[in-house]
C-alpha cells in the first residue's frame, strides 16, 4: 500500500475515535510540554548566569572575605581583607598585575542647600575600565561603536593612581547626582560635603544607560559618587572595612597557579593555621570565571538528570497508554484485518498501518505538547524570577522523542495485528 | 467430467488443480483430518458449487483454495503456479492478484464508502497506480454490479443485497482468475439471494470462473457443476442434480 494511502487510512482510523485518541495523547502532551518548559527554564537560567558573570574576565579573580553561617546569618570569618592586603599584592605575588579594589557605604552628600543620600563607592583609579564590562554605556551611544573609559567622563576627569595612594579628598559624581546637588551648574571645581568631610569635585560621569535587558537590580548608573578608596576608608569608616577585590593576573592560562600564589600570600599575612586534618582555615574566598562555569555546569547536569527522569516517566506512561489503545483497536478491528489480509495485504502492510496510527497519535500529542509547553513558558518564568527562554532545539527533540515513543509502543500491537490468522480474523465476531 | 481424470491433459485450461490435498488440525489431543486427499480441477469459465454438511471440510477446502490456509500435504496449482509451496508474502500476492473473495457476511470495512471498499484490493496489489485510476476501476466494477449510483455510501447506508453487490464488485476489481464465494446468499432473504445468484450467473456467463460453497441445493443449482464434500473427501455430483 502506498504511504499516502496508509497515512490517509491512519488519519481516518484515529479520527473515528476522537475522544479516545485525545485521552491517549494526554500522556505524550504532558511529557512533551514539560520537556519544553523545563528546557526553557534551564536555558533561561544559563543565559542569566552568563550575563550576570560576563564582567568577570578570564584573567580575573574575585576576592572577598569568607563568611560562614552562624546562628542563622552569614558572618565574616577571621581577619578582614584590607586595603593594604590589596595594595601590596602586586609587589609580592609575581602573577598579579594589579588589584582593583572597592568598598561601599551609604552616605549623605551636601552642596549648599541640596542634600542627597547615596550609595557611595571607594574605588581604585582603574574603576572606569570595569564599567566597560558591566553592561553600561554612555546614553545614545551608536550601536556597535567601541568606547573607552574616557567616554564615561562627562566633565573634568577621573582621579589618578597618585590621588588614590595619597588619599586625596576628591570625588567624581554621577550624572544624576550632579544634577541633584548642583541643579544644572557645573560642579567641577566646587567643594561638597560628604558627611563631615569636604571633598573637591574633579569630574562628572557622562549620562549612562544600562545595556542589560535583564537588569534585575534596576540600579541607576547615574546615581553615583566615587572617591579614592583610601580617602573613603580614612574619612568615612570608623574601623577598617573589608575590601572587595578584583585581581588582574598577567596570564589567564596560569590562573590556577595565580590562585595558589594569592593563597600563600594571604595565609602568610593573615597567619592562617591548618586544622587537624591539614586543611588551611582560609578567611577569604576566590572565584574565577572557570569556577562559576563549573558550578553552573554542575547545576545544569543535575537539572538535566531531573528533566530526563521526568520526561522518561511521562513519555513511558504516554507510551503505555498508546500501546493499550492500539491493542484494543487491534482486537476491535480483527475482522477488518482479516478482510485486508484476504484481499492481498501483506504482513508488512498491516504492521505499517497500525504503526502509523500509533505514530500519528504520539506526533499529534507532541504537537499539542509543544504548543502547551511554549504557552506555559511565561508561567514558568514567573515562578523562576522571570527567567525562562525557549530552547529552539527542544522542539525537534520533543518531536523526535514522541516519534520514538510511537514506534516503540506501537510496534507490539502492530506485530500482533499482522500475525493474526486470516481465517480466524474473518470469523471474529 | 471426472474429478481427477483431467489432470495433466487439461493443465493449460485449468484454473485450479489440486492433488491429494490434505489438511490436518490439532485440536487438543485430537487430530482432525479436515481434508483427506482432495483432487479437484476447475477449468476456466466453470461455475462449481461445493456442497456438504457442516464439518464436512468444504470451508477448509475453500480457505486452502483461497490461499488463506496452507495444506498439510498434497499439491495445489493455481493457473500452473504451485501455490502450495509459496511463502506467506507470495501467497498474499496471489490472494491480491488472482483470487476474489465473496463472504456470507459481506465483510465490508465500516466507515469506508462503497467505492473505497471496492478499491481496497487495488491499494494492496496495484499500489503504484494513482488513486484516480484506482477509483476509476472501482467505479467500473460497481457499474458492473449496478451500484454506481451508491458509490459514495457507506455499508451502513446500504441494504444487505447492495452490500453483497459491493463485495462482488470488490472481488471483480482485480480481474482475478477465480472468484471464491462462501455462502454468498446465506445472510440474505430469498428474493435478494436470487438476485445475487442471477448476478453470479451473469458473471459466469461472461466467462468468470466461480467456486461457491453452499449447503442450499437451490442455490447450488445455479452452478454448472456440483461437488460434494463428506468427511474430508470430495465426490462429483450432489444434491443439485436431485429433485427438491
Interface residues (C-beta under 8 A of the other chain):
Chain A: X1 X2 X4 X5 X12 X16 X335 X336 X338 X339 X340 X341 X342 X343 X344 X345 X346 X347 X348 X349 X422 X423 X426
Chain B: X63 X66 X68 X69 X88 X89 X92 X93 X95 X96 X97 X101 X103 X107 X108 X109 X110 X111 X120 X121 X123 X124 X125 X127 X128 X131 X170 X174
